[in-house]
Amino acid sequence: MQAEAMVACAHCGMHFPASEAIADASGAVFCSAEHRRLHAS
């Protein structure tokens, strides 16, 4: 098993696997579409 890169949500700071990240147009990453939406508000 190979280790996967972890990233932090730009909204809540939670760390999660990079493969699950949802990015916005500026390249910020989020743990969910809801946090991406909230961050844009």
N, C-alpha and C positions, 0 to 999 in steps of 0.2 A: 504494500500500500504506500502510495506516494503522498507526501504532505501537500496540502493546497494552500495557496496564498489567502490570507484573511484581510478583509477591509472593514472600515468603520463607517456606519451610516452617518451621513452629513447632518441628519436631523436629530437622531437620538443617541448616537455614539456607540450603539451596539456593534460588536465585531461578529462577522459572519463570513462564510466562504465567498470568494470573489466570483465564483460561477453563479451565485444566486443574486448578484448585485443588479440593481436597476439604476441606470445612469440617466442624468438629464443632459440637456444640450451643452451645458458648460463642462461636463465631465464629472460632476459630483456624483457620488454613488449613494444609494439608499437601500434599506432592507426591505422596503415594500413600496408599491405604487402610491399608497396612502401617504407615506412619509415624503415621497417626492412631491406629491400635490401640496401637502402642508408647508413644505419648505419653500415652494414657489409663491405661496400666498404672502 
